[in-house]
Amino acid sequence: MSDVRLVDLDVIKRYSLAVRQESAPAEEVLAVLEASRQQVLAAMRPERRGRRRRDPTSRP
């Protein structure tokens, strides 16, 4: 299993205040990056709370 130097990752260089360790297993880094990607994608989606489906039996 290969290690990735965390201090070489652009996302760490640009947004991290500190790096807790110098390297980590590549699979672990990929999993964390994917989880972070999913959070960013969720933040980009329009919020759907408060919208209700119209009841087809009710009349306006």
C-alpha angles and dihedrals in degrees: 000000000000126000125224121217102235093199088063096057114105093219090057094045092050105038111017123098092196141003114223095200136013099232142012138185110285093233091054092049091049092050092050092047091050092049090050090048090054090052091052092048091050090052090054094054117095113257113254100187116121095027114116129195113246115250106238091211095056122083125217 
